[in-house]
Every structure is written in structure tokens, then in C-alpha cells.
Amino acid sequence: MKSILAVMLSVGAYVLYRNRYHWSNALLSQPVLRKQAIRIAMKIPFVRKRMVGGLFSARS
């Protein structure tokens, strides 16, 4: 029983990994989920610093 569950989880993880960009595009196409993802990402100091720094830096 445990070995069948382990195999099923492994196959599921493999399928999700192979189609990760398709799934991320599908999830982020939903406005509510996209908004939540941005809120979570902006709570991470490194991400926030890079995003805000990129928005307000002078470009030549």
C-alpha cells in the first residue's frame, strides 16, 4: 500500500514538474491568484528590493 502511494506521488510530481510552466501560466492568468502571488513575493526582502530598485533606477 505504501509503495503504491509512493509511486503515485512520484509520478504526480514528475508530471507537475514536466508541465510546470503550463500550470504556472494557468494559475497566474487568474487575477485573484496573480494578486496573491505578487503580495507574497513582495514580502520577501530580496524580491522587493530588486523589484522596487528596478522600477526607480535611471536607465541610460
N, C-alpha and C positions, 0 to 999 in steps of 0.2 A: 504493500500500500504506500509506504513512504517513498519507495523507489519510483513508483509511477508518478507520484506527486512531484518529485524532484525532476523527473524527465519532462513533465508537462510545464513546470516552471521554467526550465532551461529552454525549451522550445519557444515558450511565450516571450522570454527575454530576448532570444535570438531574433524573433520576428519583429519585436518592437525596435531592436537595435538596427535591423536592416531597413526599416521604414521610418526611422526617427525623424527625418526631415518632413516627410509627408504628414506624420502625426503632429509635429510642432506647427506646421503651416495650418493644419486643420484647426488646432486648438487656438492659435493666435489670430485666426480670422474672426473669432467671436469677440465683439467689443468688450464684454464684461471680463472675459478671461485675459484679454490683452491688457486691460487696465490693471487688473490684479497682478499680472506678471511684472508690469512696469513698477508698480508700488513696491513689490517685494524686492526687485532688483535695485531700486533706489535706496533701500535700507542698508545695502551693502556699501561700506565707505569707499572701497576701491572703485566700484562701478559708478557711484555717484560722482566721485572726483573726476573720473575720466569723461563722463557724460557732460557735466557742467563745465569742465575745463575745455572740452572740445567745442561747446556751444559759444563760449565767450572769448575764445582766443582769436587774436588777429591773424588773418591769413594773408600771405603775400603772393 
